[in-house]
Amino acid sequence: MSTARRAEQIPREQLLDAYSAIRRESLAICAPLETEDHCIQTMVDVSPPKWHLAHTTWFFETFLLTRFARHYTAVHPAYDHLFNSYYLTHGQPFTRAQRGFLSRPTLKDILHYRETVDSAMQALLLTLDESHYRELEFLLMLGLNHEQQHQELLYTDIKHILSHNPLKPAYLETRSTKLKQTSAMPVSLAWQNFSGGLIEVGHDVSNSHGFAYDNEGPRHKVWLEDFALASRLVSNAEYLEFINDGGYRRSEFWLSEGWAVIQQQGWLAPLYWERRDDNWWQFSLQGMQAIDLAAPVCHVSLFEADAYARWAGKRLPTEFEWEQVASQHTIAGNLREQAALQTLPAQSNQMTQLYGDVWEWTASSYRAYPGYRPAAGAIGEYNGKFMSSQMVLRGGSFATPQDHIRASYRNFFYPADRWQFSGIRLAEDA
């Protein structure tokens, strides 16, 4: 949620346009799917696409319509239970691991649910009295950014779902499905040195009218030692060197918990990689592809990222080192607007790929900033209660909208998670 109220209200027409555009985008992401694809859950962390469509709708119905719209009646009394993700102060969520059991409500029912809620939201935005508009604006911006997060989850979950089908179907057929194994190598990696000292990090409310989640603040001071950051992300070619050097068989590179995980899970390469004869292939949103050696490696866990960094004689950056560098660069790169839906090779050995391509693992645990206080009520559960046992990622991916990412944005996942679009940038002490 926003760290502070905006100094000026957003015009109603602008909010309505943003609401309509983001809601349409969720449907557009699901448009290439068959009805059957919407119902599958391949692991606990993955939700069926139709559940994402319903849950994001539940958010607006629960936190805006039932609160501000007079005489509004919920579309179905059971939806409040079925599509509540984790808001325990609001009610009892349906068991996460059983979302794939929900053949009913049907996709048709859920699309009707979205249409009904969207119609009611449009009426509410146009008619709500001024005394409540500021509070609605705050919750609506949270809801829209929440839906954008679920849009990226739709891409990651759809990929996981389709990858489990023996037919290896493509989510979206493009020319890239015809890519052949390439020997092209990534541009040379350079190192840029940065001076340490006392710096400020976190969302700067005084210098921004934009949205930020509460876990991005308060802005505060941290001390950095001098450090160096790699100019680009680690490539598939470089990660293959780690694999070929026995990286997954040499315990000296691994954190103890990470070594236990790869032994239990039998990991030998990033998620979705397959060995075919003498070449490596990967499952992508465009179907099976030969590995592009110059593109950034994707779908690695924190454990794999950390092991690679140790093997390379480097380390992962802290989230504050990353933010100090990224805050000096324009938000641009291989983001969702580029529509690549896969990682792309760096084009320069200048500092690049800070935004887009893959979320970059950092060496920082996900915890509260000094002075952080979660909001009261269910909205306070959005970020704060997850500040345990997870690690921070920065920078967005090729599935992240450009208007959703910023230097202070903190993503977070468990160290073993790798179904997200996650990759590696190296750092070292200067």
N, C-alpha and C positions, 0 to 999 in steps of 0.2 A: 504494500500500500504506500501511498505517498508519505514522505517524511514530514510534509507540512501542507497546509492549505495554499492554494494558488492565490497570488495577489489579485488577479483579475479572473472573473468568471469566463468560461468558454461559452461562446454563443450557442444557443440551443440548436440552431441549424447545423453548426459545425460538429457538435456532439452526435447529432442524429446521423449525419453523413458518415462519421467514423464508426458508429455502431453498425450501420447497415453494411459498410464495406467489410468490416472484420467478420461479421456473421456470414456474409456471402463467401468469404474466403474459406471458411471451414467446410462449407458444402462443396466448394470447388476442389479442395484437397481430396474429398471423398468421391468425387464424380467418376474417376477412372475405376473404382472398385465395383465388383459384382455384389449383389445383395448378400450372398453367402459370406463374402469377405468381411462384412461388417460385424459378424457375430462371434468371431474366433478370438480366444485368449490363449496364447502359447506359453505364457509363464505368469507368475504372480505380478511382476512389474509391468506387464503389458495389459492394456485394456482394449476390449473390442472397439473398433471405430465408432459404432453406434452409441456406445456408452459415453465416449468423449462428446459426441454431438448432444447427448442428453444432459450430461453433467454440466456443461457450460451453459446450457439453457436453464437448468435447475438453479444455477448461481444467480441469474438475473431474476428469476421468479421468486426465489427465497429471500434475497437480500435487498431487492428493489421493489418489485411489484407488490408483494404482500405487505410491505412497509409503507409505501407511498401512494399506491393506486387504490382509490376508494372502490369498494364493492368488487374488488378482484377476487375471483374464485380459482383456486388451483386446478390445473388441467386434470390431474388424477391424484387422489390422496396418497397412493402408494409410491408415487415418484419421489416424494420427500425422503423416503427411506432408501429406495433403490439407487438414487443418483447422488446421494450425499457421499462425498469422498472420505473425509476424515474429520468433519466438524462435530466433535463430541459434545460441545456446549450447545449445539443446535438440536441434535437428535442422535439416533443410533444408525450409523452407516451400514449399508449392506456389505457383507463380507467381500473384501477385495479379491480374494483368490477365486471367488465364484461368479465374477461378472460374466464370464463366458457361459454360464448356465442359463442366462436370461434370453431364451428364444422369444419370449414375450416381455415387454411390449416389442412389437415388430419394428423394423426400420421405418415402415410407413407410419406407424404410430408416433415414432420419435420425430419424424419430419413434420408431422402435424403439430406436435408439441412445440417445436421450434417456431413454426408459423404463427401459432396462437400467441406465444410469448412475445415474439417480435412485433406483432400487431399491437399488443397491449403496451409494450415498451415505447413504441413510436407515439402512441396516444399520450402516454405519461410524460414523455419528454416535451411535448407540445403544450400540455395543459397544467403541469405542476406549478403551484404558486411559488413566488419568489422566496418566501420564507424557508422553503425546504429545498430550493434548487441547489444551493451550495453543497449540502450533504449528499444529494443525489449525484451531483457531478463527481464528487470524491469516490463514491462507491461504483459509479459507472466506469470511471477510468480504471479502477482496480479490476472490474469485471472484464473490460476489454483487453487489458494486458494479461489477465488470467487466461482468456480465450486464446490469445496469441501463444502463450506457453503450451496450451493443449494442441495448437496447430502443429507445433514442432514435435510434440509427443505423437501426434497422428502419423507423421512421417516415420518416426523411429519405430512405432508399434506396427504400422503397416509393413515396413521392411521385415521386421522379425516374423510377422505372421506369414508373409509370402515365402520367406526363406525356408520355412518348415514344410512347404509343399514340395513333394518330389518333382513336380513339373517345373519348379523354379520360375514361376511366372513373373513377368516384368510388371511393375506398377504402371510404368509409363514407357511406351516404346519411343525411342529417339534414335538419332543417327549414332549416338554413342554406343549403342548396343553392338555396333559393328567394329568397335575398336579391336585391333589386334595387339598381341604382345609387342611392346615397344622397348627398344634399348635406350631410348632417350633418357638422359640423366638430369637430375635437378640442377638448377643454377647453383653456383658455388655458395657455400654458407659463410657468412661473415659475422664478426662479433663487434658489437658496439658497446663501449664503456659508458657507464653512468656514475656520477658522483653521488655518494650517500649524503647523509645528514638528516635533519629533522624536517619532515614533510607533512602535508595534510592529505588525508585520503577520505574517501566516502563522498556521498552525494552532497554537492554544495547548494543548499537551498537558497542562499543569498544571491547566487549567480546563475540561477536556472529557474525557469517556470515549468520545466518538464516533469513528467511523472518519474517516480522512483519508488521501489519497494522499501519497506521499513528496515529490512536487513542491510541496506546500503548506507545507513547512517546510525548515529549522528556522525557528521564529519569530525575527524579528530586527528591528532598528531601521532606519527610513528617515526621511529629512527631506522634509517637504512644505512648499512655499510656500503662501500663502493662495490659495484657489481657490473657484470657484463651480460648481455642478452643476445641470443642468436638472432640473426636477421630474418629468419623464416622458420617455418614448422619443419619437423623431422619428416623426411620423405619415406615412401615405400622402399626405395632402393637402400636407404640407410638402415631402415628397420630390418630388411632382409639380411644385411650383413650381421646384425645381432642374432637373427635366427640361425644363419649358416655357421656362426661361431659357437653354436650350442647354447645360446642365451637362455633357452627354456629348460636346459638340462644342468645348468651351473648354479648351484644354490648360493654362491658367494655374492651374486648380484641382487638377491631378492630379500625383501623384508620377510620375517618369519611367517607372518600370516599370509602374505602373498605366495610364498613357496608352498604352503599347505593348500591354498586354493588351487594352484595350477596342478598340483599332484592329484587332488580330489576330482577336478574337472577335466583333467587330461588336455589342458591347453598346450598347443604347439605353435600357435600363430594368432594374430588378431581375429576377432569374431568375423565370420562370413568368409574367411580365406579358405580355399581348397587347393590341394596340390593335384595337378593333372599332368601326368608324365613329368616333364622337366620344367614346367611352368607353374606359377601360382596364379590362381583366378580368385575372384571374389564375387559374392552375390551383392548386387546393387539394386537401387530402385528401378534401374533400366534392365534388370535381369543379370545373368552371368556375364562377367567381363574379365578379360585379362588384366592383371594388375598394371596400372600406369605407374611406372617406376618413379617418375618425376613428381607425382602428386603426393600430398601429405598423407601419412598413415592415419587411419581412422579406426574407430571401434576398439581402442585399447583401454584397459582399466588403469586406475592409479598405480596398481602394483606393477603392471607392465611398463608404464611410463617411467616409474621410478627405477625399475631394473635396467631399462635401456639407458637412462641417464647415468647410472653407476657404471655400466659397461663402457659407455663413451667417455668416462672420466669427468663427467659434468654433474649437474643437479637440476632439479626443477626450480623455477622461480617461485618466490613467495607471491601471494596475491597482491601485495603492496608494491613490490618491484614491478610486476606486470602493469598495475594501474598507473604507476608513475610514468612509465613509458607510453602506454596507450593513451593517456590523457593529453599527450602532446601530438596526437595524430588524428586526422579526420576519420570519422566513421564511414568507411568504405571498404569494399572487398567482395568476396564471393559469398554474398548474402542471398536471401530468398528471391529478391527482385531479379537477380541474374538468371534464375530458373535453371541453373546447372544441375541441381539435385545430386551433386557429387563433389568431391574435393578436386581442385584444379592446381596445376603446378604454379609455383611462384615464378614471376616474370622478371624479378630483379633481386640483387643481393643487398639492396638497401632494406631498411626495416620494413617488413611487409607481412601480410596475412594476420595482423593483430585482430582484425574483425572478420568473421566469416570463416568458411572452410570447416574448421572443427573447434569445439570447445577445448580450451587448453587447460590441462590439469596443472594445479599449483601445489606447492608443498605446504599450503596453509589449511588448517582444520577449519571447519565451518562453525563459527562461534559468534556470539554477540559482540558488537563494538561497545566501547566504554560509553555508558549512559543510555544504552538501548533499553527501551521499554515497549513490550508488545501492547497493542490496543486491547481494550476491554471487549469481552464477548467473543462470538465466533470468529469475527474477522481477525482477532489477535492470534488465532491458530494458523494463519496463513504461512508464516515463516518461522516464528520463534520456537515452536515446540519441536522443530527438527534439528536444532543446534546440538547434535550429539552424534559422534562417530562418523561424520561425513566430511568430505574434502571439497574445497572450493575449486570451481572451474571458471575461466574468464573468456570473453571475446566473442561468443556466439558461433554459429555454424552456417553452412549453406542453406539451412532450413529456418534461420532466424530472420525475421523482418528487420530492415534497416532502422525503422523508427522504434524498434523494441529494445535495441542494444545500446549500451553506453559504457564508458570506461569504469564506472563504479558498480556495474551490474555483477551480482554474485550468484552464480549457479552452484548447485551442490548435489553430490551423489556419493554413494558408498564406495569405498576403495575398489571393490570387486566388480562394480557395474561397468559394463562395456557395450550395452546395446544402444547407448546414446552416441551421437556423432562427436566423439572425444578423441583428442590427439595430444601431441607433445611439442613443446618449445623448450629448448635447453637454456640454462643459465650457468654462470660460474662466478666465483668471487674474483674481484678485480685486483 
